[in-house]
Amino acid sequence: MVIDRIEGDFAVVENEGIMLDIPLSQLPCEAKEGDIVTLSNGVYIVDNKSADEQREEISARLENLFKRKQK
């Protein structure tokens, strides 16, 4: 699940195309927009490794896109 945005006391997360509201009180205090969270034994965990990999992939795609536009 990816945290799309924070609205008040809730994080709006996207899970396989479905948007869900999760109370911030259930997420780790360091959770922020763009983080990937997983649910393990009833506890939400920020998956930093997956989030970093996703950011790198998006960055590479954007770089490719800009290179194509410059040609």
Buried (B, 14 or more C-beta within 10 A) or exposed (E): BBBBEBEEEBBBBEEEEEEEEBEBEBBEEEBEEEBBBEEEEEEBBBBEEBBEEBEEEEEEEEEEEEEEEEE
